[in-house]
Amino acid sequence: MVDPDNALSQVAVSGRLSAIADKFDASLILISGCQDNQTSMDGDHNGAFTEQVLKVWNQGAFKGS
């Protein structure tokens, strides 16, 4: 099994992998409070990160960037 942190650090230092990553034209960006194999339950109902995002989002009323 590949450690995600180790794999990510290799992208940053490997010219070959950086060149491959540069070819991707991302259509979205994932912002997460934890990795896929982790649980982020430090808030009242979900993770603290998600709790703050939902607070700022305000049921879709947030119009900022």
Secondary structure, 3 states (H helix, E strand, C coil): CCCHHHHHHHHHHCHHHHHHHHCCCCCCCCCCCCCCCCCCCCCCCCCHHHHHHHHHHHHHCCCCC
